[in-house]
Amino acid sequence: MTVDESQPELRWAPLPPQPKRTGRVWLIVGLSVAALVAVGLLLFFLLPRGDSPTPSESASPTPTATPTSTPTPTPTPTATTAPEPEPTPALTPPPATDPTMEVFRGQVSGWLNSAPRGLDIIAGASGQDALPVVDTLQQDAQRLSDAQAPSSIASKWYDGVTDYAQRLTQLRTAITNESGVAGAVDAARQSVNALRSLAGL
């Protein structure tokens, strides 16, 4: 056997085609596009824009959290203003001033002087026509009770006004019942005259 016959014959053959890598390229391109889209969306939503108040609103909660701490000091000034109502009790002492007899007489003289005239009208009136006059005298009696009397006559004054008011109530009952009107008028007249003398009229 010769050397040429022992070695195989070499022939040129076409190389097998390399595998196509287009799938890997498209995958890389797709991921790149997805990353760009994600970055674009993040920039779109996170960066402030002039026409959308959304970013400013998202930042606003942070400042609002700081004002919540400021209301806590505000109760402190309100506590300082609380003592201000204390001067109001200072208004109560003025009524304690004792009026003079002259001042008191000038205050009650109008009501005491009109009482005898009203009783005269009641005595001359007939029946229910006298009731409006009694109403007026009862209103004057309430004013006499509200007037502040000097401390020297205060006790007698308020007792006398109470008696006069009771006499007027009895007088109204007598007029309504049309019985004993003259006696009720005389009792009311005596009571009011006692008040007039007590006031120095």
Secondary structure, DSSP 4 states (H G I P E B T S, - for coil): --HHHHSPPP---PPPPPPP-HHHHHHHHHHHHHHHHHHHHHHHHHS--SS--HHHHHHTHHHHHHHHHTTTTTHHHHHHHTTTTTTGGGGSSGGGSPPPHHHHHHHHHHHHHHHHHHHHHHHHS-GGGGHHHHHHHHHHHHHHHHS---TTTHHHHHHHHHHHHHHHHHHHHHHHHTSSHHHHHHHHHHHHHHHHHHHT-
